[in-house]
Amino acid sequence: MENDAVREHVETIREAFSYLRRFRGKTFVVRIDSAIIADPLFSVVVKDLSLMHEAGIHIAIIPGAKERIDDVLTTYGVPWRVVNGIRIAGEDAIPFIKMAAFDVSNRVMTMLSANGITAVIGNWVRARGIGVIDGVDYQCAGIVESVRVDTVRKVMDDGVIPIFPCIGWSSIGTPYNISSNELAVVVATTLGAEKLYFLTARDAYNAEGFVVPETVPVAPGGRLANFSLPDLDSFFALNPARSADIELLQRARRACVGGVERVHILDGRDEGALLQETFSNLGSGTMVYSNRYGGIRPMHLKDVSDVLRIMQPFVERGILLPRTEAQLERACQDFIVFEVDDSVHACAALHEFPGRTAEIAGIAVDEQFLHLGVGPKLVDFLCERAQKKGLESVFALTTQTADWFLKLGFAEADIAALPEKKRLIYNMQRRSRIFVKRLGA
């Protein structure tokens, strides 16, 4: 068990270095709920943002100010109401809304300064009034028209973190209250951000209460770990009455369609959630992605050391036979791997034999990725490969995973079912059980 713990820590460090190298010089936009900013532990979030900035990642921050604006308007007796999720208030409310929005932004800037990070609050957002829609006058509520991209990029290139209050100005200087969620999407897409984060004060999206497509991975505890855009569209279609609950997922989709590679929705109350989501393959929230995240591909020679590492725990438990680096190199063309962000987390092989059959062997999956159903995907992939080669069957030998192969449609057989070449090297002492699957049936 101690070896397993050490192995896990080392792998975490490797992942972190891999992501540090990948993200240096990239732009991340972070939208933070006002409830998180008001939390006493917000200083920990700021510390994590500071570490990311110091690692060479360009950070832009959009602080939410909803609760603070509510408090200020209520304190000063300024009437307001919410229609379709948008705050409606008269012209006399805008000075108080501005005061609250800049107060929250100033708190973020002050805390970044305490961590040695220079930040600046700017008026980089051009906005216009929403106007009257279906008879409703939205008064001082506005929508984003544009962002002064060149100015913001220069700020970030100078090592400064830009902070965007939820206020935009018209071409003649009229201020409007704009949605910080909407602002985050627009800023991320116009800046060409690699990532957009929504740090919320709510639990992560959970499968409970939703109809979840089979292709969507569900993490331990029911967390919805990630969505591709096609999976997300299927999820929306299956849950038409939950629009209020999935608003951030809808915004995440817009951001991805607009060019943002990945959007992460996190519970900002969980200590270290931002770092875990950024620098590990598994993360802690829900991710929506437009680019390739994880997939199966042929093994390359450079993957041999990773494959040996993944196999080792299974060798120690007697599930797999030990293999050497030389053996893997010779059989490289037989192996496939499953990778996430260029890190290998599973492997399997298809060894052909005379008689139009092949052995599926060497299946090993990093335990942290079992919930993604990687093992069955590897077997399906190899069965497809075998069928395309014109093979009629595949077989597998196992000592401890008989039920798993039965579930995948294999049938138990005796040694006579093995091709002669395999029978000659069958280990009678190991007494592996034999399972066969007919292809194309």
N, C-alpha and C positions, 0 to 999 in steps of 0.2 A: 504493500500500500504506500509505503514511503517513497519507493521508486516511482510509482504512478504520480504522486503529488509533485515530485521534482520534475518529472517529464512534462507535466501539465504547465508548471511555472516556466520552464524553459521554452515551451512552445508559445506561450503567451508573449514572452519577450521577443521571440523571433517574429511573431505577427506584428508586434508594435513597431519594430524596426522596419519591417517591410512597408507598413503603411506610412511611417514617417518619410521614408524615401519617396513614396508615391505622391504624397500630398504637399510636399514642400513647394511653395510658390503658387499653390492653388487657392481659390477663393471659396470660403464657406460663409453663408448667410445664416444667422442665428436669430430666430424670433423667440422671445422669452415672455411667457405669461406674466402679467403684473402680480399675480399671487405668488409666483416664484421670487420675483424681485423683492416683495415685501417680507418674504420668509427670513428668519434669523440666519438660516444656513445658506443664504444666497451668496455669501462670501466664498463658500466652497466652489460654487458654480463659476464665479468670477476667477478664482484661482485656476480652475481647469481651462477656462478660456484664455487666460494669460499664458499658461503652459503651451497651448496650441499655437498662440501667436508667436511666442518665443521660438517655437520649432520651425518657423518659417511659413506658417499658414496665414493667408490674408483673411482676416475676420471682419465681417460687417454685422452690426447688431441692430435689431429692431425691437425695442422694448414695448411690450403691451402696457396699456395704461387704463384699461377699462375700469377696474375697481377704484383706482385713484380718481379718475374723472367722476365716477358715480359719487364718491365721497365729497368731492369739492362742490359739485353742483347741488348736492343735498344740503351741505353745510351752509351754502349761501342762498338757499331757497330758490334756485333756478329750475324752472320746470323742464322736464324732458320725458321722452317715451321711446320705446323700441318697436320698430315695425320691420318685419322681415330680417331681423337680426341687425338692423341699422339704428343707431341712436339718432333721434330727431330732436333738435333743440333750436331755439330762436337765435337771432343774431347776437342778442345780449349774452348768450352763453359762451360764445367763442373765446372771449378773454379768459374765462375760467377753465375751459377745456385746454387752451394753450398752456396755462399755468400748470395744470396737472400733468400734461404730457411732458413738458420740459422739466418738471420736478422729478419725474421718474427717470428720464434720460440723464439728468444731472446726477442722480443717485448711482446709476450704472457707471458714468464717467468717473465719479469720485472713487468708487471702489476699484476700478481698473487702475487709477492713479496710485492707490494704496499698494498695488501689486507691481508698481514700477512701469506701467503701460500707459503710453500717451494715447488719448482718445479725444475726439472732437464731435460736438453736436452740430449738424449742418442743416441748411435749408435747400437740399438738393432735389426736392420733389416738386414737380409741377402738377397741379391738380385742377379740377373743375367741379362745379356743383353737380350733384346727381340730378337735381331739378324735380319736376313733378312726374310721377309715374303712377298710372292707374288712379289718378285723383289724389295721390298722396304727395304733399310737398315735403321733401327731405331737408329743406332749409340749409343749415350749415354743414351737412354731411356731403363729403366729396368722394371722387374716385381719382386714381392716379392717371395722369396723362403721359408723363415722362419722368426720367431720372437723369440728372446731369452726370452721365457715366464717366466722361473723361476726368472731371474734377474728383469724383469719388476714387477712381483708380489711382490718380496721382497721390491722393491722401494715403491710400494703402501702400503704394510704392515707397512712400516716405516713412513707412513703419508705424503709421498711426491708424487706430481703429475708428472707422466712421460709425456714428450712432444716429439712427433715423427716428426722430419722434413721429408720432402718428398725426402729423400735421402736414398739409401740402398747401402751396400757394398758387393762385392763378397768375396769368400773365400781367395782371394789373395789381398784384400784391394782396388779393383777397385770400384770407386763410380759410381752410376747410379741414374738418375733422375726417380722417380717413381710417379705414380698417387696417390695423397693424398686420393681420393675417394676409389681407390682400396686398399690402405694401411689401411684405416679405416675398410673396410670389413674384411681384413685378421687379423688385430689386434683384432677386436671384436670377431671373431670366435675362434681364438687361445687362447685368454684370457678367453673364456667362459663368455663373457659379458652378463648381463641381458638386456642391452639396447645399441643401437647405434643411435646417433643423427647426422643428417646432418643439420648444421646451414647454411642456404643459404642466398643469397642476392636477392631472387626472391619471388614473391607472392606464396602463398600456391596453391597446385594443385586444380583446379576448374573444375567443371563438364562441363562448357562451352567449346565447341570445341571437346569434347570427346564423344564417345559412352559409356555409363556407364551401367553396368549390374544392373538389378533391385535389386539385393541383396546387393549392395554397398550403405551404408548410405550417404546421401548428407546433409550437415549442412546448416543452414541459410546462404544465400549469395552464395550458390553453392559450398562451400568447400567440397572436398572429404575427409571425416573424417577418415575412416579407411578401410583397406583391410585385409581379411583373405587371406591365400595363394591361395585357390581355386578361390576366387573372383578376385584376382590379375591376375591369369592365364586367366580367362575369359576376363578381361579388356584388357590384351595384345592382345588376339585373336581378339577382336573387334576394336582395334586401331593399325593395323600392320604398318601403314605409319608414326607413331609418335614416332619412336624409339629414336630420338634425344631429344624429350621432356620428355620421361619417363625413361631416363638413371638411375636416382637415384632410381626409383621404381624397376628397374631391379637389381640394386645392393642391394637394400633392400631385395629383394626376395632371393638373394644368401646368404646374411647374415642370414636370418631366416632359410633357409635350412641347413646352417652350424651350427645352434644351438643357435643363438641369438633369445631371445624370442620376442623382439619388436624393430622395427626400426622406428624412428620418423624423418620426413622431415619438417623442420620449416623455416619460414621467420625470420632470426636472427635480422632483423631491427625492429621487433615489440618488444617493451620493455616488458620484463617479459615473453616472449614466452617460454623460457626454463623451467621456474618454473611452468607456467600454464600447459604445456604439461606433466610435471612430476608429479605434485601434485594435479591434478584434473581429474575427470573421462572423461571430454569432450575434454580438450586440445585446441590447437590453430592451429595445422598443420595437416599433414597426417601421419597416423600410419599404418605400416604393421606388422601383428602379426602372430606368429606360434603357440602360446599357446592359451588357452581359454581366451577370453576377456570379453564377456558378454553373458548371456544366461538366459533361463527360468528354474526354478527348483521349487520343492515343498517348501512351507513356513515351517520354523522351529520355535519353540517357541521363540528362541532368536531374531527372526525377528519381533516380535509383536510390539515393540516400534517403529521400522522403518516404519512399515506399518501404524501405527496410525499417524505418522508424515507425511507420504505421502498423506494420506487421508484427513488430517485436512483442507488444502485449499479448497478441493472440498466440504467438509461438510459446511464450512463457506459460500460458494457460493450457497448452497442449492442443489448441484448436487448429493451428496451422503447423506445417512442417517448416523447420528453419531453411532459409535460403541465403546464399552468399551474394555479394555484390556481383561477382563474375557470372553466376547463374542468371541473375536478373538482367544483366547486360546482354547475355546470349539470347534470352527469351523476350527481349524488349518489345519486339513487334507483336507479341501475343498479349501484352498488357494494355489495359486502359486505366485511367485515373479520373477521379472526380476532384475538381479544384474549385475554390472560392477565392476570388481576387488573387489569382496566381499562386495560391497556396494549396498544396495537395492534401486531401483529407480522406481519400479512400482509393482502393485499387481492386482489380480483379483481372483474371487472365482467361483466354480461350486457347487451349492447346489442341491442335488438330491431330487426328489419328486416321489410319487407313480404315476403310469401311464406311465412309461418309458420316463420321461422328466426331465429336470433340469433347474435351473435358473443360468444365468451368472450374477454375481453381484460384487459390490465392486471394479469396475475398476478404478484405479487411477494411473496416470503416472506423474512423475516429469516433469514439463514443459520444462526443459532444454533437455529432451530426446525425446520430441515429434517427432522431425525430423527423428528419427530412426525407426518410424513406430511401436513402441513397443505395443501400444494399439491393433491394428489389430492382431499382433503376439500372444498376450495373448488370444484373442478371438479364433483364429484358434487353438491354443494349447488346449484350453478347449473344443472346438467342437470335436477335435480328441479324447480327453480323453472320452467325452460323448459317441462317436460312438463306441469306443473300449469296453465300458461298456454295449453296446447293447441298448443304449437309442435311441429313434426315433426323438426327437426334443429338442431344448433348447429355453428358452425365457428370455427376459430382460425387466425390467421396467425402464423408464427414464422420467425425466421432461424437460431436456434441450439438449439432444444429439440424438434426433430422426433421423436427417439426417445422422449422423454417423452410426447408426445401419442399416439404409436402404442401405447405401453404402456397408456394410459388408454382404449383402444378406439376411437380416431379412425382414419380412413382418409385417405390422401393423395388430393387431388383437384386439378383444374386450375382456372383462373380462371373457367371457365364455371359452376362450382358455386356461385360467389358471387352473392348477390342483385345486381340491377342497380345499385342505389344504392352498394353497396360496390365494384363493379367500376369505377365511374366515378372513384373516388378511390384505387384501388389504385396503389401506388408501384412503378413498373416498375424504378426504379433500386435500390430496397431488395431487390426480388425475394424477398419473403417466401414461404415454402412454405405451402400451404393444406391444412388438415385438416378433415374433416367427420365428425360423429357423428350417426347416426340415433337418434332417441329412441323408446323403447318397443319396440325390436326385441329 
